């Protein structure tokens, strides 16, 4: 009996040890990411100003992601309208379809799905691009030319994702609402006046602010996570591949966790 207790005790100690090491590793990782991101953002007004690179990254990340955002927004609005209609029809409340679709998209689905699309499409490319720069020693070359890699490489991408995502989410919302209107009014026969009237009456400025605030936070998170993981990637082809996968997974999980935190403040 005592031997069994000793084995169980040793196993429990090993489990606690592993959990402790994982926790310390996660805290160290977050601290290092905050350090790299903070030191990069501190260079935003330091000469030479990186305005050209801000614009180039904003175009590449924002315009380049518009098509996937538009497609996702359209089908999200269509599915919400279709599913919401048959759910509300059970209670004779089809006239509330417009407000249900609008609030779902503006407060939650627009920011979250837009951010997930951005981290999958643009975030992965950011990590891979920076990782390849490390493999080909472009970071070292910049330092030898007295160019700060954080100011030239990391900062413009964080700023670009932070600015681009609220704009993309706004497009997501507009396209999603239009698609929901087409399905609800033109296909399912909901009264057009009731659909738009309930939408206008129920959607408040606070709902718009909540969606835009989430989009800003998610954009900053995507830029910070993806640039940091690429910056710290192992300078090998396998290391870049692992870093790209890690960036997408970590960014996606971080978006969902941050969404819960922000939603609890806006309720």
Backbone as CSV, one residue per row, in Angstrom:
resi,resn,N_x,N_y,N_z,CA_x,CA_y,CA_z,C_x,C_y,C_z
1,UNK,0.834,-1.210,0.000,0.000,0.000,0.000,0.863,1.252,0.000
2,UNK,1.909,1.233,0.825,2.793,2.390,0.893,3.521,2.598,-0.434
3,UNK,3.877,1.491,-1.118,4.530,1.610,-2.427,3.594,2.259,-3.444
4,UNK,2.323,1.889,-3.392,1.355,2.484,-4.313,1.190,3.973,-4.047
5,UNK,1.157,4.339,-2.763,1.043,5.761,-2.419,2.275,6.528,-2.880
6,UNK,3.443,5.915,-2.745,4.678,6.575,-3.174,4.684,6.786,-4.688
7,UNK,4.222,5.776,-5.437,4.168,5.899,-6.891,3.191,6.998,-7.298
8,UNK,2.010,7.011,-6.637,1.017,8.037,-6.947,1.543,9.432,-6.611
9,UNK,2.262,9.517,-5.486,2.813,10.808,-5.075,3.866,11.298,-6.076
10,UNK,4.724,10.381,-6.520,5.749,10.760,-7.500,5.120,11.173,-8.829
11,UNK,4.076,10.451,-9.222,3.395,10.813,-10.466,2.749,12.185,-10.374
12,UNK,2.155,12.483,-9.221,1.528,13.788,-9.027,2.572,14.900,-9.045
13,UNK,3.728,14.636,-8.433,4.799,15.628,-8.442,5.301,15.896,-9.860
14,UNK,5.432,14.830,-10.649,5.879,15.010,-12.032,4.856,15.807,-12.839
15,UNK,3.575,15.545,-12.588,2.523,16.282,-13.279,2.575,17.768,-12.933
16,UNK,2.715,18.058,-11.632,2.822,19.454,-11.218,4.069,20.115,-11.801
17,UNK,5.162,19.336,-11.860,6.387,19.875,-12.442,6.216,20.241,-13.905
18,UNK,5.545,19.361,-14.664,5.307,19.658,-16.079,4.403,20.867,-16.242
19,UNK,3.341,20.923,-15.433,2.445,22.079,-15.509,3.172,23.369,-15.157
20,UNK,4.031,23.307,-14.139,4.781,24.494,-13.752,5.722,24.963,-14.844
21,UNK,6.417,23.993,-15.481,7.326,24.368,-16.561,6.580,24.941,-17.755
22,UNK,5.416,24.356,-18.083,4.617,24.883,-19.192,4.129,26.297,-18.875
23,UNK,3.703,26.514,-17.626,3.210,27.839,-17.236,4.323,28.875,-17.296
24,UNK,5.482,28.523,-16.767,6.615,29.451,-16.812,7.043,29.726,-18.253
25,UNK,7.000,28.694,-19.077,7.338,28.898,-20.487,6.368,29.833,-21.185
26,UNK,5.060,29.669,-20.883,4.056,30.540,-21.491,4.219,31.983,-21.025
27,UNK,4.469,32.173,-19.736,4.673,33.525,-19.210,5.916,34.165,-19.830
28,UNK,6.999,33.388,-19.948,8.212,33.897,-20.573,7.974,34.268,-22.031
29,UNK,7.205,33.429,-22.745,6.883,33.697,-24.150,6.087,34.985,-24.295
30,UNK,5.067,35.155,-23.436,4.257,36.373,-23.488,5.083,37.607,-23.146
31,UNK,5.975,37.471,-22.165,6.817,38.600,-21.799,7.756,39.003,-22.917
32,UNK,8.340,38.008,-23.589,9.242,38.306,-24.702,8.481,38.946,-25.858
33,UNK,7.263,38.453,-26.144,6.467,39.042,-27.211,6.097,40.486,-26.883
34,UNK,5.720,40.730,-25.629,5.394,42.101,-25.226,6.605,43.012,-25.343
35,UNK,7.796,42.486,-25.019,9.015,43.276,-25.117,9.324,43.640,-26.565
36,UNK,9.251,42.638,-27.463,9.542,42.891,-28.880,8.509,43.841,-29.480
37,UNK,7.225,43.608,-29.173,6.175,44.465,-29.719,6.283,45.887,-29.187
38,UNK,6.498,46.010,-27.872,6.606,47.344,-27.276,7.792,48.124,-27.798
39,UNK,8.950,47.456,-27.914,10.134,48.157,-28.429,9.957,48.537,-29.893
40,UNK,9.178,47.736,-30.643,8.920,48.081,-32.046,7.968,49.271,-32.151
41,UNK,6.907,49.280,-31.357,5.954,50.384,-31.394,6.573,51.686,-30.897
42,UNK,7.563,51.578,-30.023,8.225,52.791,-29.526,8.994,53.506,-30.626
43,UNK,9.235,52.821,-31.743,9.992,53.415,-32.846,9.094,54.079,-33.884
44,UNK,7.795,54.199,-33.600,6.862,54.663,-34.620,7.157,56.089,-35.078
45,UNK,7.658,56.940,-34.186,7.978,58.321,-34.557,9.481,58.568,-34.665
46,UNK,10.263,57.497,-34.516,11.714,57.665,-34.604,12.138,57.792,-36.065
47,UNK,13.059,58.707,-36.374,13.527,58.833,-37.761,14.430,57.657,-38.124
48,UNK,14.436,57.245,-39.393,13.584,57.757,-40.477,12.173,57.183,-40.386
49,UNK,11.171,57.988,-40.696,9.783,57.539,-40.587,9.482,56.525,-41.674
50,UNK,8.741,55.476,-41.295,8.493,54.349,-42.200,7.154,54.480,-42.922
51,UNK,6.778,55.707,-43.295,5.468,55.913,-43.907,5.249,55.115,-45.173
52,UNK,6.262,55.043,-46.028,6.133,54.287,-47.276,5.843,52.817,-46.986
53,UNK,6.541,52.262,-46.013,6.348,50.847,-45.686,4.999,50.609,-45.012
54,UNK,4.494,51.593,-44.239,3.150,51.477,-43.683,2.124,51.325,-44.806
55,UNK,2.226,52.190,-45.803,1.261,52.177,-46.912,1.368,50.875,-47.708
56,UNK,2.588,50.437,-47.988,2.761,49.205,-48.752,2.181,48.000,-48.019
57,UNK,2.432,47.916,-46.717,1.897,46.798,-45.939,0.383,46.889,-45.793
58,UNK,-0.131,48.104,-45.639,-1.585,48.276,-45.539,-2.269,47.819,-46.821
59,UNK,-1.672,48.139,-47.943,-2.234,47.703,-49.223,-2.151,46.182,-49.359
60,UNK,-0.976,45.631,-49.050,-0.781,44.187,-49.213,-1.698,43.382,-48.303
61,UNK,-1.827,43.815,-47.043,-2.621,43.054,-46.078,-4.107,43.362,-46.182
62,UNK,-4.445,44.624,-46.419,-5.848,45.015,-46.450,-6.521,44.694,-47.767
63,UNK,-6.006,45.257,-48.865,-6.598,45.010,-50.174,-6.466,43.540,-50.561
64,UNK,-5.331,42.945,-50.214,-5.133,41.543,-50.546,-6.091,40.600,-49.837
65,UNK,-6.632,41.026,-48.699,-7.553,40.176,-47.936,-9.017,40.495,-48.207
66,UNK,-9.297,41.475,-49.065,-10.684,41.914,-49.239,-11.568,40.822,-49.828
67,UNK,-11.054,40.086,-50.809,-11.896,39.100,-51.493,-12.367,38.018,-50.525
68,UNK,-11.447,37.472,-49.736,-11.846,36.416,-48.800,-12.769,36.968,-47.720
69,UNK,-12.561,38.226,-47.322,-13.457,38.856,-46.350,-14.847,39.030,-46.945
70,UNK,-14.918,39.468,-48.200,-16.211,39.678,-48.850,-16.976,38.368,-49.004
71,UNK,-16.289,37.318,-49.429,-16.953,36.019,-49.594,-17.445,35.488,-48.253
72,UNK,-16.600,35.582,-47.233,-16.991,35.110,-45.898,-18.172,35.912,-45.366
73,UNK,-18.137,37.243,-45.537,-19.234,38.080,-45.059,-20.540,37.766,-45.760
74,UNK,-20.490,37.557,-47.072,-21.712,37.277,-47.820,-22.358,35.976,-47.367
75,UNK,-21.583,34.925,-47.269,-22.172,33.638,-46.898,-22.554,33.594,-45.420
76,UNK,-21.846,34.361,-44.581,-22.257,34.446,-43.174,-23.628,35.102,-43.059
77,UNK,-23.824,36.213,-43.762,-25.124,36.874,-43.733,-26.225,36.000,-44.295
78,UNK,-25.939,35.260,-45.350,-26.948,34.388,-45.949,-27.337,33.255,-45.011
79,UNK,-26.339,32.634,-44.391,-26.635,31.533,-43.467,-27.399,32.032,-42.251
80,UNK,-26.981,33.183,-41.690,-27.683,33.738,-40.533,-29.136,34.039,-40.862
81,UNK,-29.363,34.628,-42.022,-30.734,34.967,-42.401,-31.576,33.718,-42.612
82,UNK,-31.002,32.731,-43.254,-31.745,31.491,-43.512,-32.055,30.754,-42.217
83,UNK,-31.043,30.580,-41.381,-31.241,29.867,-40.124,-32.117,30.666,-39.170
84,UNK,-31.876,31.981,-39.118,-32.669,32.819,-38.214,-34.131,32.866,-38.584
85,UNK,-34.430,32.836,-39.866,-35.826,32.894,-40.292,-36.604,31.688,-39.779
86,UNK,-36.066,30.496,-39.976,-36.803,29.299,-39.571,-36.844,29.148,-38.054
87,UNK,-35.861,29.741,-37.358,-35.929,29.735,-35.895,-36.984,30.713,-35.399
88,UNK,-36.990,31.930,-35.930,-37.962,32.939,-35.502,-39.377,32.591,-35.956
89,UNK,-39.498,31.877,-37.061,-40.834,31.510,-37.551,-41.571,30.613,-36.573
90,UNK,-40.841,29.856,-35.770,-41.488,28.998,-34.777,-42.216,29.813,-33.713
91,UNK,-41.795,31.060,-33.515,-42.409,31.924,-32.515,-43.203,33.067,-33.153
92,UNK,-43.373,33.018,-34.469,-44.108,34.065,-35.161,-43.418,35.412,-35.109
93,UNK,-42.092,35.437,-35.096,-41.336,36.697,-34.954,-40.419,36.937,-36.140
94,UNK,-40.900,36.619,-37.341,-40.060,36.792,-38.520,-39.640,38.245,-38.730
95,UNK,-40.422,39.186,-38.232,-40.091,40.602,-38.427,-38.811,41.007,-37.701
96,UNK,-38.384,40.215,-36.734,-37.156,40.520,-35.984,-35.902,40.006,-36.678
97,UNK,-36.068,39.442,-37.877,-34.926,38.844,-38.556,-33.822,39.867,-38.828
98,UNK,-34.207,41.064,-39.241,-33.210,42.085,-39.564,-32.330,42.442,-38.380
99,UNK,-32.942,42.657,-37.222,-32.154,43.013,-36.041,-31.297,41.841,-35.579
100,UNK,-31.818,40.617,-35.681,-31.044,39.450,-35.256,-29.798,39.276,-36.125
101,UNK,-29.958,39.408,-37.428,-28.817,39.275,-38.330,-27.813,40.397,-38.100
102,UNK,-28.321,41.630,-37.964,-27.431,42.785,-37.818,-26.616,42.712,-36.529
103,UNK,-27.277,42.416,-35.417,-26.556,42.370,-34.143,-25.549,41.229,-34.102
104,UNK,-25.911,40.091,-34.681,-24.985,38.956,-34.686,-23.731,39.270,-35.486
105,UNK,-23.916,39.914,-36.630,-22.770,40.221,-37.478,-21.945,41.353,-36.891
106,UNK,-22.586,42.439,-36.488,-21.856,43.635,-36.063,-21.104,43.401,-34.764
107,UNK,-21.730,42.736,-33.799,-21.107,42.593,-32.481,-20.133,41.419,-32.403
108,UNK,-20.421,40.338,-33.100,-19.612,39.128,-32.893,-18.991,38.568,-34.167
109,UNK,-19.826,38.157,-35.091,-19.310,37.382,-36.211,-18.425,38.201,-37.134
110,UNK,-18.749,39.474,-37.330,-17.916,40.310,-38.184,-16.488,40.421,-37.675
111,UNK,-16.281,40.903,-36.451,-14.908,41.002,-35.933,-14.196,39.658,-35.819
112,UNK,-14.894,38.637,-35.307,-14.223,37.355,-35.062,-13.879,36.652,-36.369
113,UNK,-14.848,36.501,-37.259,-14.565,35.811,-38.519,-13.616,36.615,-39.394
114,UNK,-13.756,37.949,-39.370,-12.817,38.773,-40.125,-11.393,38.601,-39.623
115,UNK,-11.223,38.569,-38.302,-9.882,38.383,-37.731,-9.341,36.993,-38.044
116,UNK,-10.190,35.977,-37.984,-9.727,34.622,-38.301,-9.311,34.506,-39.762
117,UNK,-10.059,35.159,-40.653,-9.665,35.165,-42.061,-8.346,35.912,-42.260
118,UNK,-8.177,37.014,-41.527,-6.946,37.787,-41.659,-5.738,37.001,-41.166
119,UNK,-5.882,36.320,-40.035,-4.733,35.571,-39.511,-4.420,34.372,-40.406
120,UNK,-5.433,33.812,-41.038,-5.181,32.694,-41.934,-4.577,33.121,-43.255
121,UNK,-5.058,34.241,-43.784,-4.570,34.682,-45.089,-3.320,35.556,-44.989
122,UNK,-3.371,36.603,-44.150,-2.264,37.564,-44.068,-1.284,37.231,-42.950
123,UNK,-1.782,36.753,-41.800,-0.901,36.463,-40.683,0.108,35.384,-41.005
124,UNK,-0.328,34.356,-41.711,0.597,33.285,-42.081,1.675,33.800,-43.028
125,UNK,1.299,34.678,-43.946,2.293,35.216,-44.875,3.282,36.130,-44.159
126,UNK,2.806,36.878,-43.157,3.705,37.731,-42.376,4.771,36.877,-41.678
127,UNK,4.325,35.827,-41.007,5.265,34.961,-40.296,6.245,34.290,-41.243
128,UNK,5.737,33.766,-42.357,6.615,33.098,-43.310,7.616,34.082,-43.919
129,UNK,7.155,35.285,-44.234,8.045,36.276,-44.844,9.179,36.665,-43.901
130,UNK,8.841,36.936,-42.635,9.870,37.319,-41.674,10.787,36.134,-41.374
131,UNK,10.211,34.929,-41.291,11.033,33.751,-41.065,12.021,33.516,-42.193
132,UNK,11.584,33.710,-43.432,12.483,33.546,-44.578,13.579,34.616,-44.551
133,UNK,13.240,35.807,-44.083,14.266,36.843,-43.943,15.354,36.412,-42.969
134,UNK,14.961,35.682,-41.942,15.968,35.177,-41.000,16.790,34.069,-41.637
135,UNK,16.143,33.196,-42.406,16.876,32.109,-43.052,17.906,32.668,-44.031
136,UNK,17.526,33.670,-44.789,18.425,34.253,-45.796,19.297,35.373,-45.229
137,UNK,19.262,35.560,-43.906,20.108,36.526,-43.200,19.862,37.974,-43.641
138,UNK,18.645,38.260,-44.078,18.324,39.635,-44.447,18.262,40.542,-43.224
139,UNK,17.874,39.979,-42.073,17.852,40.764,-40.838,19.268,41.238,-40.481
140,UNK,20.229,40.342,-40.590,21.617,40.716,-40.303,22.122,41.759,-41.289
141,UNK,21.695,41.625,-42.549,22.116,42.590,-43.556,21.565,43.981,-43.243
142,UNK,20.323,44.048,-42.773,19.754,45.345,-42.406,20.526,45.978,-41.250
143,UNK,20.870,45.161,-40.264,21.629,45.691,-39.137,23.001,46.188,-39.569
144,UNK,23.636,45.492,-40.501,24.936,45.930,-40.998,24.844,47.257,-41.747
145,UNK,23.666,47.540,-42.334,23.453,48.813,-43.029,22.868,49.874,-42.100
146,UNK,22.917,49.615,-40.785,22.428,50.549,-39.770,20.932,50.805,-39.894
147,UNK,20.169,49.780,-40.314,18.707,49.857,-40.383,18.152,48.942,-39.302
148,UNK,17.301,49.489,-38.453,16.709,48.707,-37.372,15.660,47.751,-37.944
149,UNK,15.848,46.429,-37.848,14.856,45.500,-38.414,13.474,45.637,-37.784
150,UNK,13.437,45.984,-36.509,12.132,46.123,-35.871,11.359,47.305,-36.446
151,UNK,12.067,48.395,-36.733,11.399,49.568,-37.311,10.999,49.331,-38.760
152,UNK,11.832,48.630,-39.515,11.574,48.439,-40.938,10.645,47.262,-41.214
153,UNK,10.745,46.193,-40.423,10.023,44.962,-40.723,8.801,44.756,-39.824
154,UNK,8.999,44.849,-38.517,7.928,44.493,-37.582,6.901,45.608,-37.432
155,UNK,7.362,46.818,-37.185,6.452,47.935,-36.909,5.428,48.162,-38.016
156,UNK,5.818,48.265,-39.297,4.804,48.513,-40.333,3.730,47.442,-40.411
157,UNK,4.086,46.213,-40.121,3.104,45.132,-40.212,2.124,45.159,-39.040
158,UNK,2.596,45.506,-37.867,1.676,45.625,-36.734,0.704,46.781,-36.966
159,UNK,1.226,47.915,-37.402,0.365,49.074,-37.669,-0.629,48.754,-38.788
160,UNK,-0.168,48.057,-39.833,-1.027,47.753,-40.970,-2.184,46.840,-40.579
161,UNK,-1.910,45.786,-39.810,-3.002,44.893,-39.403,-3.973,45.599,-38.459
162,UNK,-3.452,46.476,-37.597,-4.324,47.199,-36.669,-5.259,48.147,-37.401
163,UNK,-4.787,48.772,-38.473,-5.628,49.694,-39.243,-6.514,48.935,-40.227
164,UNK,-5.968,47.890,-40.851,-6.692,47.202,-41.917,-7.899,46.431,-41.405
165,UNK,-7.777,45.788,-40.243,-8.864,44.914,-39.802,-10.164,45.671,-39.535
166,UNK,-10.179,46.824,-38.846,-11.457,47.546,-38.703,-12.087,47.910,-40.042
167,UNK,-11.272,48.274,-41.031,-11.815,48.581,-42.357,-12.393,47.331,-43.016
168,UNK,-11.680,46.226,-42.907,-12.171,44.977,-43.476,-13.436,44.498,-42.769
169,UNK,-13.482,44.674,-41.469,-14.677,44.269,-40.714,-15.880,45.131,-41.109
170,UNK,-15.660,46.408,-41.363,-16.752,47.270,-41.827,-17.307,46.764,-43.159
171,UNK,-16.407,46.367,-44.066,-16.839,45.792,-45.335,-17.564,44.461,-45.111
172,UNK,-17.045,43.670,-44.196,-17.687,42.395,-43.837,-19.127,42.653,-43.382
173,UNK,-19.304,43.625,-42.499,-20.636,43.925,-41.970,-21.589,44.361,-43.078
174,UNK,-21.132,45.267,-43.933,-22.005,45.785,-44.995,-22.410,44.670,-45.957
175,UNK,-21.437,43.879,-46.380,-21.739,42.799,-47.324,-22.601,41.731,-46.665
176,UNK,-22.320,41.422,-45.399,-23.126,40.429,-44.698,-24.570,40.858,-44.523
177,UNK,-24.793,42.127,-44.188,-26.156,42.633,-44.034,-26.885,42.653,-45.376
178,UNK,-26.186,43.043,-46.439,-26.810,43.042,-47.755,-27.200,41.627,-48.184
179,UNK,-26.309,40.668,-47.941,-26.620,39.284,-48.293,-27.769,38.745,-47.447
180,UNK,-27.784,39.106,-46.160,-28.898,38.698,-45.312,-30.216,39.289,-45.765
181,UNK,-30.184,40.525,-46.230,-31.402,41.175,-46.743,-31.914,40.439,-47.981
182,UNK,-31.013,40.085,-48.883,-31.423,39.399,-50.111,-32.096,38.072,-49.782
183,UNK,-31.487,37.301,-48.886,-32.069,36.006,-48.540,-33.380,36.179,-47.774
184,UNK,-33.392,37.088,-46.777,-34.583,37.244,-45.948,-35.758,37.858,-46.676
185,UNK,-35.498,38.896,-47.441,-36.589,39.631,-48.095,-36.930,39.048,-49.457
186,UNK,-35.934,38.866,-50.298,-36.191,38.446,-51.668,-36.497,36.952,-51.784
187,UNK,-35.874,36.136,-50.952,-36.055,34.697,-51.086,-37.085,34.126,-50.118
188,UNK,-37.075,34.640,-48.864,-37.967,34.063,-47.847,-39.232,34.870,-47.634
189,UNK,-39.333,36.061,-48.212,-40.570,36.823,-48.175,-40.802,37.670,-46.950
190,UNK,-39.769,37.961,-46.168,-39.928,38.858,-45.023,-40.195,40.266,-45.538
191,UNK,-41.068,40.971,-44.857,-41.399,42.332,-45.264,-40.150,43.214,-45.224
192,UNK,-39.893,43.933,-46.321,-38.679,44.753,-46.418,-38.666,45.857,-45.374
193,UNK,-39.809,46.483,-45.137,-39.878,47.555,-44.149,-39.612,47.045,-42.744
194,UNK,-40.167,45.867,-42.421,-39.937,45.297,-41.098,-38.471,44.902,-40.929
195,UNK,-37.881,44.336,-41.964,-36.481,43.915,-41.884,-35.570,45.105,-41.601
196,UNK,-35.679,46.146,-42.422,-34.798,47.306,-42.247,-35.191,48.133,-41.031
197,UNK,-36.489,48.229,-40.729,-36.935,49.019,-39.587,-36.434,48.458,-38.268
198,UNK,-36.565,47.142,-38.090,-36.071,46.512,-36.876,-34.548,46.615,-36.777
199,UNK,-33.872,46.521,-37.907,-32.422,46.654,-37.910,-32.009,48.045,-37.431
200,UNK,-32.644,49.078,-37.965,-32.302,50.449,-37.584,-32.661,50.722,-36.127
201,UNK,-33.776,50.158,-35.677,-34.234,50.433,-34.315,-33.386,49.723,-33.263
202,UNK,-32.935,48.525,-33.569,-32.253,47.713,-32.561,-30.736,47.903,-32.535
203,UNK,-30.143,48.273,-33.645,-28.685,48.458,-33.688,-28.355,49.853,-33.161
204,UNK,-27.649,49.924,-32.044,-27.301,51.191,-31.394,-25.838,51.538,-31.681
205,UNK,-25.459,52.803,-31.469,-24.037,53.172,-31.646,-23.096,52.330,-30.789
206,UNK,-23.561,51.920,-29.601,-22.716,51.099,-28.736,-22.357,49.766,-29.397
207,UNK,-23.283,49.238,-30.192,-22.997,47.988,-30.898,-21.904,48.179,-31.943
208,UNK,-21.956,49.304,-32.653,-20.918,49.596,-33.642,-19.574,49.802,-32.968
209,UNK,-19.566,50.533,-31.848,-18.313,50.765,-31.121,-17.715,49.454,-30.626
210,UNK,-18.575,48.552,-30.158,-18.084,47.261,-29.669,-17.414,46.476,-30.787
211,UNK,-18.041,46.453,-31.968,-17.452,45.733,-33.087,-16.139,46.333,-33.534
212,UNK,-16.063,47.659,-33.614,-14.826,48.309,-34.055,-13.712,48.167,-33.018
213,UNK,-14.084,48.231,-31.738,-13.069,48.043,-30.694,-12.476,46.642,-30.758
214,UNK,-13.335,45.650,-30.954,-12.839,44.284,-31.099,-11.928,44.164,-32.321
215,UNK,-12.326,44.797,-33.417,-11.517,44.713,-34.633,-10.136,45.334,-34.422
216,UNK,-10.079,46.467,-33.743,-8.785,47.090,-33.443,-7.914,46.173,-32.583
217,UNK,-8.522,45.617,-31.542,-7.761,44.731,-30.643,-7.300,43.476,-31.368
218,UNK,-8.174,42.885,-32.182,-7.802,41.676,-32.914,-6.702,41.974,-33.935
219,UNK,-6.792,43.126,-34.597,-5.764,43.490,-35.565,-4.402,43.641,-34.912
220,UNK,-4.370,44.316,-33.760,-3.106,44.461,-33.031,-2.589,43.105,-32.576
221,UNK,-3.497,42.227,-32.138,-3.085,40.894,-31.692,-2.493,40.085,-32.845
222,UNK,-3.166,40.100,-33.993,-2.671,39.344,-35.149,-1.291,39.852,-35.567
223,UNK,-1.142,41.180,-35.650,0.150,41.730,-36.039,1.245,41.394,-35.050
224,UNK,0.953,41.507,-33.766,1.960,41.247,-32.738,2.380,39.785,-32.721
225,UNK,1.410,38.876,-32.727,1.711,37.441,-32.645,2.470,36.963,-33.882
226,UNK,1.978,37.333,-35.053,2.580,36.813,-36.284,3.977,37.376,-36.527
227,UNK,4.180,38.663,-36.252,5.519,39.223,-36.428,6.493,38.648,-35.402
228,UNK,6.046,38.484,-34.168,6.944,37.959,-33.132,7.358,36.525,-33.433
229,UNK,6.399,35.680,-33.790,6.737,34.284,-34.057,7.667,34.183,-35.262
230,UNK,7.438,34.991,-36.282,8.358,34.995,-37.413,9.730,35.513,-37.038
231,UNK,9.767,36.525,-36.173,11.034,37.122,-35.747,11.864,36.148,-34.914
232,UNK,11.201,35.314,-34.126,11.887,34.337,-33.281,11.947,32.944,-33.909
233,UNK,11.561,32.813,-35.165,11.547,31.492,-35.801,12.965,30.950,-35.946
234,UNK,13.068,29.649,-35.860,14.356,29.001,-36.093,14.758,29.215,-37.559
235,UNK,15.972,29.666,-37.828,16.360,30.019,-39.208,16.633,28.805,-40.087
236,UNK,15.649,27.941,-40.203,15.709,26.794,-41.112,14.362,26.685,-41.803
237,UNK,14.311,25.921,-42.888,13.037,25.776,-43.594,11.993,25.091,-42.711
238,UNK,12.440,24.088,-41.938,11.502,23.425,-41.028,11.049,24.382,-39.932
239,UNK,11.953,25.213,-39.449,11.583,26.182,-38.419,10.570,27.189,-38.911
240,UNK,10.711,27.634,-40.153,9.750,28.575,-40.725,8.382,27.914,-40.884
241,UNK,8.368,26.654,-41.317,7.098,25.937,-41.462,6.401,25.792,-40.108
242,UNK,7.154,25.415,-39.073,6.558,25.283,-37.742,6.073,26.637,-37.233
243,UNK,6.849,27.688,-37.475,6.468,29.018,-37.003,5.184,29.485,-37.675
244,UNK,5.029,29.207,-38.968,3.811,29.613,-39.679,2.584,28.913,-39.103
245,UNK,2.708,27.618,-38.869,1.593,26.885,-38.258,1.296,27.408,-36.864
246,UNK,2.343,27.630,-36.072,2.164,28.138,-34.717,1.500,29.510,-34.718
247,UNK,1.850,30.362,-35.675,1.275,31.704,-35.732,-0.225,31.645,-35.991
248,UNK,-0.646,30.794,-36.927,-2.072,30.695,-37.245,-2.847,30.132,-36.058
249,UNK,-2.314,29.074,-35.441,-3.015,28.453,-34.310,-3.054,29.405,-33.114
250,UNK,-1.907,29.978,-32.764,-1.853,30.881,-31.613,-2.707,32.117,-31.841
251,UNK,-2.648,32.682,-33.048,-3.464,33.857,-33.347,-4.952,33.559,-33.280
252,UNK,-5.358,32.417,-33.810,-6.784,32.058,-33.800,-7.292,31.837,-32.380
253,UNK,-6.525,31.093,-31.578,-6.932,30.869,-30.186,-6.936,32.182,-29.406
254,UNK,-5.926,33.010,-29.641,-5.883,34.305,-28.963,-7.063,35.180,-29.312
255,UNK,-7.509,35.151,-30.565,-8.676,35.937,-30.977,-9.921,35.482,-30.220
256,UNK,-10.124,34.181,-30.124,-11.309,33.673,-29.425,-11.264,33.997,-27.930
257,UNK,-10.092,33.894,-27.316,-9.964,34.225,-25.899,-10.189,35.718,-25.666
258,UNK,-9.584,36.543,-26.504,-9.752,37.990,-26.362,-11.192,38.413,-26.646
259,UNK,-11.860,37.702,-27.547,-13.262,38.011,-27.836,-14.133,37.817,-26.604
260,UNK,-13.895,36.737,-25.869,-14.671,36.525,-24.635,-14.417,37.632,-23.628
261,UNK,-13.157,38.018,-23.485,-12.833,39.070,-22.513,-13.487,40.386,-22.882
262,UNK,-13.390,40.765,-24.160,-13.978,42.034,-24.588,-15.497,42.003,-24.553
263,UNK,-16.079,40.855,-24.914,-17.544,40.756,-24.868,-18.074,40.932,-23.461
264,UNK,-17.350,40.431,-22.464,-17.788,40.580,-21.071,-17.793,42.035,-20.633
265,UNK,-16.972,42.879,-21.267,-16.957,44.295,-20.921,-18.075,45.077,-21.611
266,UNK,-18.487,44.615,-22.801,-19.459,45.361,-23.585,-20.900,44.946,-23.310
267,UNK,-21.123,43.902,-22.552,-22.496,43.481,-22.257,-23.155,44.393,-21.237
